[in-house]
Amino acid sequence: MAGTDWTCSHATMHAWEFLDYEPSLPVSEKSNPLTRDIDRASANNIVRMLQACDTQIFQEDSEDTYQRLSSERVVETIMEVAKRVELILKDPQDSLVVLSGCGTSGRLAFLIVTGFNKALRELNQTSIYSYIIAGGDRALLSSQEAPEDDPKQGMLTLKKVCEGKKRVLFIGISCGLSAPFVAGQLDFCMQHPEVYTPVLVGFNPTHQARDDPMPGCTFTFRSVVQRMQELSKSQKAFLINPAVGPEAISGSSRMKGGSSTKILLELVLSAAHAATFTNMPVTYKGILQHMEAYKQTLDITYAQTAEIAALLEAAGQSLRCGRRVCYLGWGSVAILGLIDASECNPTFGADFEDVRGFISGGYREMNNNEGPLSSLGSDFRVTHKDFLHLVLPSLNDQDTVLLLYTHSDNIREVAKLAHRAREKTSNIHAVYHQVDGAAAEQQDDIDRLCSSSLKITWASSPASGSLLHMWELSTKLLLNAVSTGAHILKGKIYQNDMIDVQVTNSKLYRRATRLLQDAFLLFLCSHCEEVMVSFIADSWQKKKKKSCQATAAHAGRQAGSRHKNTLGETLTTSEGEIMSQHRALETLSIYKLPTPELNQSQSVTHTHLTAVSRFSHQSH
């Protein structure tokens, strides 16, 4: 695998679509057949696998099982929601469009809202957009996943944001149709139809919406969806939920789920703006043309596979050495750097210092609801000055610095910061977006300072859509590849599962329990939960000031295969310590839980004990 070019077959590309493929799991939680061996892949092949997964976003209907992004019903719903936004743009008095989500969904809601409000200000128009993120603005930069489980808080936050408004279009984002925070908001909207029109954006079929009870509620997410389906018949509610395929890393909705969220919401809002300010009506053909522009963005970005792989390799080497990766950015592409960095801690169990983002202009440039958050601590100091003061003095050649900018940014400022970073490390890389034919002043100076420069060139006027939106999506894809691939190289992924993730809310708890049960196939679910709860309790005692980590649950997943009834290779602690299968069984005995009996085909072999994550990669 590591030494050969990876290819995928048509059958593998579509395998997840069949009803008998991991039937107990929703699409957003399934494993992707394309990436089953991503833990053993070379940097170049990791990028190829991620490209194949992202391509699934735009796959056309091939089976009757799932509706896709370009399905007729999805496109028509996008059009109807765009027309609702258009009405508010033309008559904004006492009206509001609210985008709300948790984690990555909330961060992208922030990015999109601030971008479109900025566009309105440039046209001397009233800002009509507002965002909500579970946990407040601190969740823009750090993991605050527990608030996702509070439907009442979601409702109260929405009520406060919309106080005094007479017409609200509410767009709730939940990739897995599972977040109680968003469910509470959607329920509130349906209780007040005279003001609110609810829209749900997600990427599972409605019958896969989460059906677990929520604290203090008589409804579940699925029952909310069912009520919305009924209201959608009279266009009093809307659902946009195409299937885009399983994530490259199982359940990591920051990747395809995040990209698809960005695409869908920008399709809606861009169509509404074009209809309002350029007299271009919202049409079916126009939506499809705009989708094609996003599809081309994937092609343009992944045409740089070798260059992305080199960045991934550099970042991975830094993490393996216990060093750091720093994103230094300008404008909205810098915000994508902040978002990507914020996701590494909950996804990979990374230390906050492992991957950090910094933005020129800091909170003034971000324009977030709560303003500067620097008083919350060094983790929230995000300006370039903060980088120079807090990080630069300790940099060395084992650290990776990545510059993120476009030709329209202040290139002189980019060069100046590159010079400062070069005083401490030669491991500097540039990623910049340039319109075809435009020459960025001082770019040659930056190229000389950097180990590599990845230039992505764009047509001066895309066929459809905003060039800035394409730059942003391209940057997101690239950074997701770099941070995910770097952690794969560090050994944080087994097969295509996260094995060092923080169990900080009910969604992650369910996932961890399932993975542990999957690893030890003969266990009852209650036994799996008991193991995990014990680990959570122990971790809480040891790290009272940190989020509880129950990576043993995910390590249990690491110890099993989806396709073999063998016990597995390892458990991994939150610090990345490797423990053998014998240690896993020993742990079970400590908690007085029954251990599965091994038959001949399940015997522990030397291969089983050593073919672990990066260990198996290094053996190639």
Backbone torsions as a table, in degrees:
resi	resn	phi	psi	omega
1	MET	NA	-49.1	-172.8
2	ALA	-66.1	-31.0	-172.7
3	GLY	-100.9	1.4	-177.7
4	THR	-119.8	156.4	176.7
5	ASP	-73.2	132.7	-177.3
6	TRP	-86.2	138.6	174.7
7	THR	-134.0	159.1	178.0
8	CYS	-127.5	147.1	179.1
9	SER	-91.1	163.0	176.5
10	HIS	-60.5	-39.2	-179.1
11	ALA	-63.4	-42.2	179.3
12	THR	-66.5	-38.2	-179.0
13	MET	-59.5	-33.8	-174.0
14	HIS	-108.5	2.4	-173.3
15	ALA	-58.1	-35.3	-176.2
16	TRP	-66.1	-17.3	-174.0
17	GLU	-77.2	-17.4	-175.6
18	PHE	-77.4	144.7	-174.0
19	LEU	-63.1	-25.9	-177.9
20	ASP	-90.6	7.8	178.2
21	TYR	-90.4	110.3	-178.1
22	GLU	42.9	59.6	-169.7
23	PRO	-63.8	-22.0	-177.5
24	SER	-80.4	-9.4	-174.7
25	LEU	-107.0	143.5	170.3
26	PRO	-68.4	160.0	-177.2
27	VAL	-53.9	-42.1	-174.9
28	SER	-67.3	-14.7	-179.5
29	GLU	-110.1	-7.7	179.9
30	LYS	-66.5	159.2	171.7
31	SER	-85.6	147.5	179.8
32	ASN	-93.1	121.2	-179.5
33	PRO	-57.6	-23.9	-178.1
34	LEU	-67.1	-27.6	-170.4
35	THR	-116.7	20.7	-175.0
36	ARG	-59.7	-27.1	-179.7
37	ASP	-113.1	26.0	-175.8
38	ILE	-65.6	-23.7	179.7
39	ASP	-68.6	-18.6	-178.8
40	ARG	-108.9	6.9	-174.9
41	ALA	-83.9	154.4	171.5
42	SER	-70.9	166.6	178.7
43	ALA	-57.4	-43.5	-179.2
44	ASN	-62.7	-41.8	-179.3
45	ASN	-73.8	-29.4	173.1
46	ILE	-59.1	-45.8	179.8
47	VAL	-63.4	-40.5	178.8
48	ARG	-62.8	-40.4	178.3
49	MET	-64.9	-42.8	179.0
50	LEU	-64.1	-38.3	176.8
51	GLN	-60.8	-45.5	-179.8
52	ALA	-61.6	-40.7	178.1
53	CYS	-64.8	-44.1	180.0
54	ASP	-65.5	-32.1	178.1
55	THR	-61.7	-28.1	179.6
56	GLN	-62.2	-21.5	178.0
57	ILE	-56.2	-37.6	-172.3
58	PHE	-104.6	10.4	177.3
59	GLN	-62.1	140.2	177.3
60	GLU	-83.6	166.9	179.9
61	ASP	-57.1	128.4	174.9
62	SER	-124.4	-19.0	177.2
63	GLU	-135.4	165.3	177.3
64	ASP	-83.7	0.1	-172.3
65	THR	-67.7	-46.4	-172.9
66	TYR	-129.9	144.9	168.7
67	GLN	-83.6	148.0	-174.2
68	ARG	-116.0	177.4	-176.2
69	LEU	-57.3	-38.2	-177.1
70	SER	-96.0	9.2	177.4
71	SER	-62.7	148.9	-174.7
72	GLU	-56.5	-45.4	-177.9
73	ARG	-63.9	-39.2	179.9
74	VAL	-65.1	-47.3	-178.9
75	VAL	-62.9	-41.7	-180.0
76	GLU	-65.1	-37.2	177.9
77	THR	-68.7	-39.9	174.7
78	ILE	-56.1	-43.9	179.9
79	MET	-62.1	-45.2	-177.7
80	GLU	-64.6	-41.4	178.8
81	VAL	-67.5	-38.6	177.4
82	ALA	-60.2	-38.3	179.2
83	LYS	-67.6	-33.4	175.5
84	ARG	-66.4	-40.0	176.4
85	VAL	-65.0	-40.5	179.3
86	GLU	-58.1	-41.6	178.9
87	LEU	-60.3	-40.8	179.8
88	ILE	-70.9	-38.9	177.3
89	LEU	-60.1	-37.7	-178.3
90	LYS	-79.1	-22.4	178.7
91	ASP	-142.5	77.0	-172.1
92	PRO	-78.6	-4.5	-176.9
93	GLN	-57.1	124.0	177.5
94	ASP	57.4	28.5	-177.3
95	SER	-124.4	159.2	-177.2
96	LEU	-156.5	144.5	169.8
97	VAL	-113.3	119.5	-175.9
98	VAL	-112.9	129.3	173.3
99	LEU	-110.4	129.2	-175.0
100	SER	-137.8	142.5	176.9
101	GLY	-167.9	177.5	179.5
102	CYS	-115.9	145.1	177.0
103	GLY	59.2	-130.2	-178.9
104	THR	-57.0	-39.3	-179.7
105	SER	-60.5	-42.3	177.9
106	GLY	-68.5	-37.0	178.9
107	ARG	-65.9	-39.5	178.0
108	LEU	-72.1	-32.8	173.2
109	ALA	-59.1	-43.6	176.9
110	PHE	-60.3	-48.9	-179.0
111	LEU	-59.1	-46.0	-176.4
112	ILE	-69.6	-44.3	-179.3
113	VAL	-62.4	-47.4	-178.7
114	THR	-65.3	-34.9	178.9
115	GLY	-67.6	-45.6	-178.6
116	PHE	-74.4	-32.9	173.5
117	ASN	-64.1	-38.2	176.7
118	LYS	-62.0	-41.6	177.9
119	ALA	-62.4	-37.8	178.1
120	LEU	-67.3	-41.7	178.9
121	ARG	-61.8	-38.1	179.1
122	GLU	-65.0	-22.2	176.9
123	LEU	-97.6	8.6	-177.2
124	ASN	58.3	37.6	178.8
125	GLN	-108.1	161.0	178.8
126	THR	-71.5	134.5	175.0
127	SER	-71.0	126.8	-175.8
128	ILE	-116.7	-1.0	-173.6
129	TYR	-105.4	145.3	174.6
130	SER	-141.6	150.1	179.2
131	TYR	-119.9	154.2	173.0
132	ILE	-131.2	134.0	173.2
133	ILE	-128.5	129.8	179.7
134	ALA	-57.6	128.2	-178.2
135	GLY	95.1	-2.9	179.2
136	GLY	77.0	-173.6	-172.3
137	ASP	-63.6	-24.1	177.5
138	ARG	-62.1	-24.2	178.4
139	ALA	-72.5	-11.7	174.6
140	LEU	-66.8	-27.3	-172.6
141	LEU	-119.3	-9.5	-177.7
142	SER	-148.8	161.4	-178.8
143	SER	-71.2	120.6	176.2
144	GLN	-134.3	59.9	-167.3
145	GLU	-81.4	-21.9	-179.1
146	ALA	-58.4	-38.8	179.4
147	PRO	-59.7	-17.5	177.0
148	GLU	-57.2	-26.7	-173.3
149	ASP	-87.4	5.4	-173.4
150	ASP	-111.2	92.5	-179.5
151	PRO	-65.5	-33.0	179.7
152	LYS	-65.9	-42.3	178.3
153	GLN	-63.2	-37.9	176.4
154	GLY	-59.9	-45.8	179.9
155	MET	-63.2	-45.8	-178.2
156	LEU	-64.6	-38.3	178.7
157	THR	-64.7	-43.8	178.3
158	LEU	-62.8	-43.7	-179.7
159	LYS	-59.4	-40.8	179.9
160	LYS	-67.7	-44.3	-178.8
161	VAL	-62.4	-34.4	-173.5
162	CYS	-98.7	11.1	-177.6
163	GLU	-56.5	127.7	178.6
164	GLY	86.8	-7.3	-179.7
165	LYS	-83.4	145.4	-179.5
166	LYS	-105.4	-14.1	179.4
167	ARG	-145.8	119.6	-177.3
168	VAL	-131.7	127.0	168.8
169	LEU	-99.2	111.7	-176.8
170	PHE	-103.0	125.1	178.4
171	ILE	-114.2	106.6	178.9
172	GLY	-96.1	131.2	-175.9
173	ILE	-112.6	121.5	174.0
174	SER	-147.0	101.5	-172.2
175	CYS	-54.0	-40.3	-178.0
176	GLY	-96.1	8.7	-173.0
177	LEU	49.7	55.7	-170.4
178	SER	-141.8	-16.5	-170.8
179	ALA	-76.8	114.9	178.1
180	PRO	-57.3	-35.8	178.8
181	PHE	-54.2	-45.7	-179.7
182	VAL	-74.8	-36.7	178.6
183	ALA	-59.7	-41.0	177.9
184	GLY	-61.6	-36.9	178.8
185	GLN	-69.7	-43.1	179.2
186	LEU	-63.7	-40.9	177.9
187	ASP	-61.6	-43.8	178.4
188	PHE	-60.0	-42.3	178.9
189	CYS	-59.7	-43.4	-178.0
190	MET	-70.7	-21.8	175.4
191	GLN	-78.0	-15.2	-177.9
192	HIS	-131.8	63.8	-175.7
193	PRO	-67.3	-16.0	178.8
194	GLU	-69.6	-18.7	-179.7
195	VAL	-116.0	-43.6	-167.1
196	TYR	-105.2	138.6	166.5
197	THR	-117.1	113.5	-176.7
198	PRO	-87.6	141.8	174.5
199	VAL	-128.5	131.7	177.4
200	LEU	-112.1	127.7	175.1
201	VAL	-114.1	125.4	178.1
202	GLY	-163.5	-177.5	-170.9
203	PHE	-135.8	30.1	169.1
204	ASN	-122.3	153.0	170.5
205	PRO	-61.5	155.4	-174.8
206	THR	-62.2	-33.2	-178.6
207	HIS	-71.7	-11.1	176.7
208	GLN	-97.1	5.0	176.1
209	ALA	-61.0	146.6	-176.3
210	ARG	-62.4	135.2	-174.9
211	ASP	-118.9	21.2	179.1
212	ASP	-82.2	148.8	174.8
213	PRO	-61.0	150.1	178.1
214	MET	-117.8	146.9	-175.1
215	PRO	-59.2	127.9	175.9
216	GLY	73.7	14.2	-175.6
217	CYS	-127.3	151.2	174.1
218	THR	-97.6	-3.8	-177.9
219	PHE	-112.8	162.3	172.6
220	THR	-116.5	170.6	177.9
221	PHE	-61.9	-38.0	-178.9
222	ARG	-65.7	-40.0	179.2
223	SER	-66.8	-33.6	174.5
224	VAL	-62.6	-45.1	179.6
225	VAL	-62.5	-41.4	-179.7
226	GLN	-63.4	-39.2	176.4
227	ARG	-66.3	-39.3	178.1
228	MET	-65.4	-37.6	177.5
229	GLN	-59.4	-41.4	179.2
230	GLU	-65.8	-42.9	179.5
231	LEU	-69.0	-26.2	-178.9
232	SER	-66.5	-22.6	179.1
233	LYS	-63.8	-27.5	177.3
234	SER	-109.3	15.6	178.8
235	GLN	56.1	36.5	172.5
236	LYS	-97.1	-3.7	174.6
237	ALA	-157.3	158.1	-177.1
238	PHE	-138.3	141.7	175.0
239	LEU	-123.1	127.5	174.9
240	ILE	-121.5	99.0	-173.3
241	ASN	-139.6	64.5	174.6
242	PRO	-70.0	153.0	171.9
243	ALA	-89.1	131.2	-179.6
244	VAL	-117.3	8.8	177.7
245	GLY	92.0	160.4	179.2
246	PRO	-64.2	155.2	179.4
247	GLU	-71.4	154.7	177.1
248	ALA	-60.1	-40.2	171.0
249	ILE	-108.6	118.4	-167.6
250	SER	-50.7	124.6	176.7
251	GLY	79.8	-1.7	-176.9
252	SER	-83.7	78.9	-172.6
253	SER	-70.8	-4.1	174.3
254	ARG	-64.9	-19.8	-173.4
255	MET	-88.4	-98.3	-177.9
256	LYS	-63.1	-39.5	178.8
257	GLY	-59.5	-43.8	178.0
258	GLY	-65.8	-45.0	180.0
259	SER	-62.6	-42.8	-179.4
260	SER	-67.4	-36.2	175.3
261	THR	-59.7	-48.2	180.0
262	LYS	-60.2	-45.6	-179.4
263	ILE	-61.6	-50.1	-176.6
264	LEU	-61.5	-48.0	-176.5
265	LEU	-68.1	-36.1	177.3
266	GLU	-71.4	-31.3	172.9
267	LEU	-60.2	-46.2	-179.2
268	VAL	-63.7	-54.2	-172.7
269	LEU	-72.1	-36.9	178.9
270	SER	-65.2	-40.5	178.2
271	ALA	-63.7	-39.9	178.8
272	ALA	-65.6	-42.0	179.3
273	HIS	-65.8	-41.6	179.4
274	ALA	-63.3	-40.1	179.6
275	ALA	-67.1	-35.3	-176.4
276	THR	-79.9	-42.3	-169.0
277	PHE	-108.3	-13.1	178.1
278	THR	-127.3	9.0	177.4
279	ASN	57.4	31.7	174.4
280	MET	-99.4	107.1	-175.4
281	PRO	-63.2	154.1	176.8
282	VAL	-72.6	117.6	-178.1
283	THR	-129.8	157.5	177.6
284	TYR	-60.9	-46.1	-179.5
285	LYS	-62.9	-39.5	-179.7
286	GLY	-63.3	-40.5	178.2
287	ILE	-63.9	-43.7	179.9
288	LEU	-64.6	-38.3	177.7
289	GLN	-64.1	-39.5	179.2
290	HIS	-66.5	-40.2	175.1
291	MET	-58.0	-40.8	-178.9
292	GLU	-62.3	-35.0	177.9
293	ALA	-63.5	-38.6	177.0
294	TYR	-68.6	-38.4	177.2
295	LYS	-61.6	-41.1	177.6
296	GLN	-64.7	-31.3	177.3
297	THR	-61.5	-40.4	175.1
298	LEU	-59.9	-45.7	-178.1
299	ASP	-63.3	-43.2	-179.1
300	ILE	-64.0	-41.9	-178.3
301	THR	-66.8	-50.6	-175.4
302	TYR	-77.7	-3.8	170.1
303	ALA	-65.1	-15.3	179.8
304	GLN	-99.5	35.6	-174.6
305	THR	-53.6	-47.8	-176.8
306	ALA	-62.5	-40.9	-179.0
307	GLU	-68.8	-40.8	177.6
308	ILE	-63.7	-41.0	179.1
309	ALA	-61.2	-37.3	178.7
310	ALA	-65.1	-40.7	176.6
311	LEU	-63.7	-43.8	179.5
312	LEU	-59.2	-44.6	-180.0
313	GLU	-63.0	-42.6	179.5
314	ALA	-63.7	-44.9	179.6
315	ALA	-65.0	-40.9	178.7
316	GLY	-62.3	-40.4	178.3
317	GLN	-63.6	-39.8	177.7
318	SER	-61.2	-46.3	-178.9
319	LEU	-66.2	-38.2	178.9
320	ARG	-64.4	-27.9	179.0
321	CYS	-86.4	2.5	-177.8
322	GLY	77.1	19.1	-179.7
323	ARG	-102.8	-162.6	-169.8
324	ARG	-127.0	164.5	173.5
325	VAL	-121.8	129.4	-178.6
326	CYS	-120.9	129.3	172.4
327	TYR	-99.6	120.5	175.4
328	LEU	-112.7	112.7	-171.2
329	GLY	-131.1	171.2	179.5
330	TRP	-130.6	140.8	175.1
331	GLY	64.4	-153.7	-174.3
332	SER	-69.3	-25.3	176.4
333	VAL	-68.4	-26.9	174.4
334	ALA	-67.1	-36.9	177.8
335	ILE	-62.6	-36.9	175.2
336	LEU	-62.6	-33.6	175.0
337	GLY	-65.3	-43.4	177.3
338	LEU	-61.2	-42.7	-179.3
339	ILE	-63.9	-48.0	-178.5
340	ASP	-60.4	-43.8	-179.4
341	ALA	-63.2	-39.2	-177.3
342	SER	-64.8	-23.3	-174.8
343	GLU	-86.8	-12.2	-175.3
344	CYS	-71.8	-33.2	179.7
345	ASN	-64.7	-54.3	-178.9
346	PRO	-71.2	-27.8	-176.0
347	THR	-80.9	-42.9	-172.6
348	PHE	-116.8	4.4	-176.1
349	GLY	66.9	24.5	-177.6
350	ALA	-73.4	148.8	170.7
351	ASP	-69.2	149.6	-177.8
352	PHE	-58.3	-31.1	-178.3
353	GLU	-78.4	-12.1	-176.7
354	ASP	-63.0	-46.5	178.9
355	VAL	-132.6	118.6	-178.1
356	ARG	-131.1	148.1	177.2
357	GLY	-116.1	148.6	177.7
358	PHE	-138.4	146.6	-174.2
359	ILE	-130.3	135.4	174.7
360	SER	-63.9	127.2	-178.9
361	GLY	91.7	-13.0	174.9
362	GLY	55.9	-137.3	-175.2
363	TYR	-68.4	-24.9	175.3
364	ARG	-62.0	-42.0	178.0
365	GLU	-71.1	-36.9	-179.0
366	MET	-68.3	-39.6	179.0
367	ASN	58.3	45.1	179.2
368	ASN	-79.5	161.9	-173.8
369	ASN	-56.0	-44.9	-171.2
370	GLU	-92.5	2.7	178.4
371	GLY	71.3	-159.5	-176.2
372	PRO	-58.1	135.5	178.9
373	LEU	-113.0	11.3	-174.3
374	SER	-57.5	-28.6	-178.2
375	SER	-67.7	-12.9	-180.0
376	LEU	-76.2	-12.0	178.5
377	GLY	133.2	174.9	-175.2
378	SER	-63.0	-26.4	178.7
379	ASP	-63.0	-19.8	-176.6
380	PHE	-108.4	15.4	176.5
381	ARG	-97.3	110.1	-163.9
382	VAL	-124.6	6.3	180.0
383	THR	-80.6	165.2	175.1
384	HIS	-64.6	-32.0	175.4
385	LYS	-63.4	-37.7	176.6
386	ASP	-63.0	-39.9	176.9
387	PHE	-60.4	-46.7	-178.3
388	LEU	-63.3	-34.4	-176.7
389	HIS	-84.4	-42.3	-170.8
390	LEU	-94.4	-31.2	-169.4
391	VAL	-112.3	-46.1	-173.5
392	LEU	-52.3	-42.8	-176.5
393	PRO	-57.6	-27.1	-176.2
394	SER	-103.2	5.1	-179.6
395	LEU	-70.2	150.0	169.1
396	ASN	-146.6	-173.9	-173.7
397	ASP	-67.8	-11.3	177.4
398	GLN	-86.0	-9.2	175.4
399	ASP	-87.9	149.4	177.2
400	THR	-110.1	127.9	176.6
401	VAL	-115.2	128.3	-177.5
402	LEU	-121.0	118.6	177.9
403	LEU	-89.6	130.9	-177.7
404	LEU	-123.8	118.1	-177.2
405	TYR	-163.9	174.0	176.6
406	THR	-125.2	166.8	-177.6
407	HIS	-65.2	-18.3	-180.0
408	SER	-86.0	-4.4	176.7
409	ASP	-82.1	174.5	179.7
410	ASN	-77.1	92.3	-174.9
411	ILE	-65.1	-30.8	177.4
412	ARG	-62.4	-40.0	177.6
413	GLU	-67.0	-38.1	176.8
414	VAL	-60.1	-46.8	-179.1
415	ALA	-62.4	-39.3	-179.7
416	LYS	-63.2	-44.4	179.7
417	LEU	-68.9	-36.1	177.0
418	ALA	-61.5	-40.6	176.9
419	HIS	-59.9	-44.0	-179.4
420	ARG	-63.8	-44.2	-179.9
421	ALA	-65.5	-34.4	-177.5
422	ARG	-66.4	-20.1	177.0
423	GLU	-65.4	-24.0	-175.4
424	LYS	-111.3	-28.2	-176.7
425	THR	-147.2	144.8	174.3
426	SER	-94.3	-3.7	-175.2
427	ASN	-89.5	62.6	-177.9
428	ILE	-113.3	138.1	-178.8
429	HIS	-134.6	147.9	-179.3
430	ALA	-117.9	138.3	170.5
431	VAL	-126.6	116.4	-179.8
432	TYR	-140.4	150.2	-178.4
433	HIS	-104.3	133.3	-175.3
434	GLN	-137.4	134.5	174.1
435	VAL	-73.7	139.6	-178.3
436	ASP	-54.8	124.7	178.6
437	GLY	94.9	-13.8	179.7
438	ALA	-84.9	135.0	178.6
439	ALA	-108.2	119.7	-179.8
440	ALA	-83.5	122.2	179.1
441	GLU	-61.3	136.7	177.9
442	GLN	69.2	10.4	178.5
443	GLN	-63.8	-34.3	178.4
444	ASP	-60.9	-37.7	177.5
445	ASP	-62.6	-42.2	-180.0
446	ILE	-65.3	-42.3	179.7
447	ASP	-58.6	-38.6	-179.1
448	ARG	-69.5	-28.0	-179.2
449	LEU	-81.4	-20.1	-171.5
450	CYS	-100.9	148.3	173.8
451	SER	-68.2	-31.8	176.5
452	SER	-152.9	152.5	176.1
453	SER	-131.9	119.6	179.9
454	LEU	-103.0	106.3	-179.0
455	LYS	-100.9	124.3	177.2
456	ILE	-109.4	116.7	-173.6
457	THR	-101.6	136.1	-175.4
458	TRP	-124.1	152.1	172.4
459	ALA	-63.3	146.6	-174.5
460	SER	-63.6	-29.3	178.5
461	SER	-139.0	102.4	-179.2
462	PRO	-60.3	152.7	-177.3
463	ALA	-57.8	-33.7	179.5
464	SER	-156.7	148.9	176.0
465	GLY	88.3	169.9	-178.2
466	SER	-84.0	133.9	176.9
467	LEU	-61.2	-37.3	178.9
468	LEU	-60.4	-41.1	179.0
469	HIS	-62.8	-35.9	178.5
470	MET	-69.6	-40.4	175.9
471	TRP	-59.1	-43.5	-178.5
472	GLU	-64.0	-47.2	179.9
473	LEU	-62.4	-42.4	178.5
474	SER	-59.4	-44.0	178.9
475	THR	-63.7	-42.0	178.7
476	LYS	-60.9	-47.1	179.7
477	LEU	-58.8	-44.1	-177.2
478	LEU	-65.7	-46.7	-178.5
479	LEU	-68.1	-38.6	175.2
480	ASN	-59.2	-39.9	178.6
481	ALA	-65.2	-43.6	-177.9
482	VAL	-65.3	-50.5	-175.7
483	SER	-70.8	-40.1	177.6
484	THR	-65.7	-48.6	-179.3
485	GLY	-62.3	-38.8	179.6
486	ALA	-62.7	-40.5	179.3
487	HIS	-74.0	-29.1	172.2
488	ILE	-61.9	-46.6	179.8
489	LEU	-63.7	-28.7	178.1
490	LYS	-76.0	-18.7	179.6
491	GLY	102.4	22.3	-176.8
492	LYS	-90.3	1.9	179.6
493	ILE	-127.6	136.8	171.0
494	TYR	-117.4	127.1	-169.6
495	GLN	54.8	-109.0	172.5
496	ASN	-130.3	34.4	179.4
497	ASP	-112.7	143.1	170.2
498	MET	-69.1	135.4	-179.5
499	ILE	-123.3	7.1	179.9
500	ASP	-142.2	47.4	-175.2
501	VAL	-97.9	146.6	179.0
502	GLN	-79.7	129.6	177.1
503	VAL	-90.3	87.5	-170.5
504	THR	-116.2	0.3	174.1
505	ASN	-154.0	177.5	-172.5
506	SER	-67.5	-33.1	178.4
507	LYS	-61.6	-46.8	-179.1
508	LEU	-71.2	-31.3	176.3
509	TYR	-63.6	-45.5	178.6
510	ARG	-61.4	-42.1	-179.1
511	ARG	-64.3	-44.2	-178.8
512	ALA	-63.6	-42.5	178.4
513	THR	-61.2	-43.7	-178.9
514	ARG	-64.6	-40.9	-178.7
515	LEU	-67.4	-37.5	177.6
516	LEU	-66.6	-42.0	178.2
517	GLN	-64.3	-38.5	179.2
518	ASP	-64.2	-34.2	-178.8
519	ALA	-70.4	-43.2	-179.4
520	PHE	-110.1	86.7	-166.8
521	LEU	-62.5	-21.9	-176.1
522	LEU	-89.5	-2.2	-178.4
523	PHE	-79.1	149.6	165.9
524	LEU	-79.4	152.6	-178.6
525	CYS	-58.2	-38.2	-178.5
526	SER	-61.7	-36.3	177.8
527	HIS	-65.3	-41.3	179.5
528	CYS	-61.9	-42.7	179.9
529	GLU	-64.5	-37.7	-179.2
530	GLU	-64.1	-40.6	176.9
531	VAL	-59.7	-47.9	-174.9
532	MET	-67.5	-42.2	179.1
533	VAL	-60.0	-38.6	178.3
534	SER	-62.1	-42.8	178.6
535	PHE	-65.4	-39.5	178.7
536	ILE	-61.8	-44.5	-179.5
537	ALA	-61.7	-44.1	179.1
538	ASP	-62.4	-43.5	-178.5
539	SER	-64.2	-38.7	-179.9
540	TRP	-63.2	-39.2	178.5
541	GLN	-65.4	-36.9	-176.6
542	LYS	-80.5	-30.0	-174.6
543	LYS	-132.8	70.1	-175.7
544	LYS	-64.1	-28.1	-175.9
545	LYS	-89.4	-1.1	-178.6
546	LYS	-118.8	164.9	176.7
547	SER	-64.6	140.4	178.3
548	CYS	-62.1	135.9	178.5
549	GLN	-119.6	131.5	178.4
550	ALA	-125.1	56.9	-175.6
551	THR	-69.3	-13.0	176.2
552	ALA	-60.6	-30.7	177.8
553	ALA	-63.2	-45.9	179.2
554	HIS	-73.5	-29.2	174.9
555	ALA	-66.0	-34.3	175.6
556	GLY	-60.5	-38.3	175.5
557	ARG	-63.3	-36.7	177.6
558	GLN	-62.3	-28.4	-176.0
559	ALA	-84.2	6.8	-179.9
560	GLY	-138.4	167.5	179.9
561	SER	-119.9	146.2	175.9
562	ARG	-69.1	-18.4	-169.9
563	HIS	-120.5	-1.7	-179.4
564	LYS	-132.9	140.3	176.6
565	ASN	-85.4	42.9	178.1
566	THR	-103.4	145.4	168.5
567	LEU	-72.9	167.8	-161.4
568	GLY	-107.8	-159.8	-169.3
569	GLU	-91.7	-49.5	-168.9
570	THR	-150.5	162.5	159.9
571	LEU	-113.9	149.1	179.8
572	THR	-127.3	130.0	177.1
573	THR	-82.3	170.9	-179.2
574	SER	-63.5	-20.2	177.2
575	GLU	-89.3	1.6	177.3
576	GLY	86.8	11.0	179.0
577	GLU	-66.8	137.0	179.5
578	ILE	-95.1	126.0	177.3
579	MET	-121.4	143.8	-176.5
580	SER	-78.0	172.7	176.9
581	GLN	-59.7	-35.9	178.4
582	HIS	-59.5	-37.4	178.5
583	ARG	-66.9	-37.0	178.4
584	ALA	-62.0	-45.6	179.7
585	LEU	-66.5	-36.4	177.5
586	GLU	-61.7	-41.1	179.0
587	THR	-60.0	-42.6	179.7
588	LEU	-61.9	-39.8	-179.8
589	SER	-68.0	-33.2	177.8
590	ILE	-59.4	-39.9	-178.7
591	TYR	-89.5	12.4	174.7
592	LYS	57.1	40.2	176.9
593	LEU	-108.3	146.1	-177.7
594	PRO	-66.2	138.3	176.8
595	THR	-100.5	143.0	-177.6
596	PRO	-67.5	142.8	176.2
597	GLU	-78.9	141.1	-179.0
598	LEU	-97.4	127.7	169.9
599	ASN	-90.0	-175.9	-173.4
600	GLN	-60.5	-38.9	-177.6
601	SER	-73.9	-13.4	-178.4
602	GLN	-105.4	13.0	-176.5
603	SER	-65.6	150.8	179.1
604	VAL	-76.8	123.6	179.1
605	THR	-118.1	164.8	178.1
606	HIS	-59.2	-38.6	179.7
607	THR	-62.2	-44.0	-179.7
608	HIS	-58.8	-38.6	-174.3
609	LEU	-76.9	-22.2	-173.7
610	THR	-110.6	-15.8	-176.8
611	ALA	-84.1	65.5	-173.4
612	VAL	-109.2	122.5	167.7
613	SER	36.4	-116.9	-179.1
614	ARG	-66.7	-24.9	178.9
615	PHE	-62.0	-42.1	178.7
616	SER	-68.7	-34.4	177.1
617	HIS	-63.4	-44.2	-176.1
618	GLN	-69.7	-23.6	-178.8
619	SER	-74.2	-12.8	-179.4
620	HIS	-82.2	NA	NA
